[in-house]
Amino acid sequence: MGENDANITFFKDGLRLDGRRADELRPLKIEVGILARADGSCYIEMGGNKVIAAVYGPREVHPRHLQEVTRAIVRYRYNMASFSVEERKRPGPDRRSYELSKVSREALEPVILTSYFPRSVIDVFVEVLQADAGTRTAGINAASVALADAGIPMKSMISSCAAGKVGGQLVLDPMKEEDNYGEADMPIAMTPDGRITLLQMDGHMTREELKTALDMAMGGCRQVYEVQRKALIDKYNQMEAEIIPDQEQPQEAEVL
Ligand code: CDP
């Protein structure tokens, strides 16, 4: 962020390096229920980001001293695979992954009805397989879908995306070059009715730019929500079709 000594031209003929308009999301693909052993799971592609989320629980808390008598605790582990970035990442947790785990958990916790499951834990694992900026937002989107897939009662879904400033212009959903060499990056997460559960900013923007960027990011979250919703509906439609197959045609009597 803010290392624009690379002198990158971020726009060509009014379009971004990857051909997007300033207010356009990267291509978004969501698949629900991809892991057989998790209670809920999701695979997401947000542009070049490829992320898996797995949810387990509500289940017994280990170690037991962490349990809360009035509610379930939520644990969120964000992990980046060594091969997910250009320069091999050292395996295991680091300062960045602790921070991202914490803010992502806090982005989801307000909508989870934890009081339904006292003394238990809901575990969310997010594995980044390929990173291209915005992995925390992709992880939160996948985790929200995986929580719903696990049947965890929630007040609503959470959708996330970032807005940024590059070459003096505001852009939606910055990709790696924009994130690395741009002036600002602001990831947010929100409920479909616009309640913000995550708001971070790296870099500098004016007050006016901040307002516009927030509107832009909120518009992006609304688009993400539609894709999350459709992915969940598609999965349950498919399950229904498998359980109640179309009326079978009467079989012809066998000629002996
Ligand atoms: O991924 P996100 O934007 O949520 O977090 P970030 O800390 O702003 O990282 C931005 C991007 O930098 C990541 O998505 C990766 O593409 C890249 N990165 C990297 O190449 N190596 C790392 N150890 C960490 C991040």
Residues whose N, C-alpha, C, O or C-beta is under 5 A from the ligand:
A	BS01	CDP	V85 E86 K89 A131 D132 A133 G134 T135 R136 T137 K176
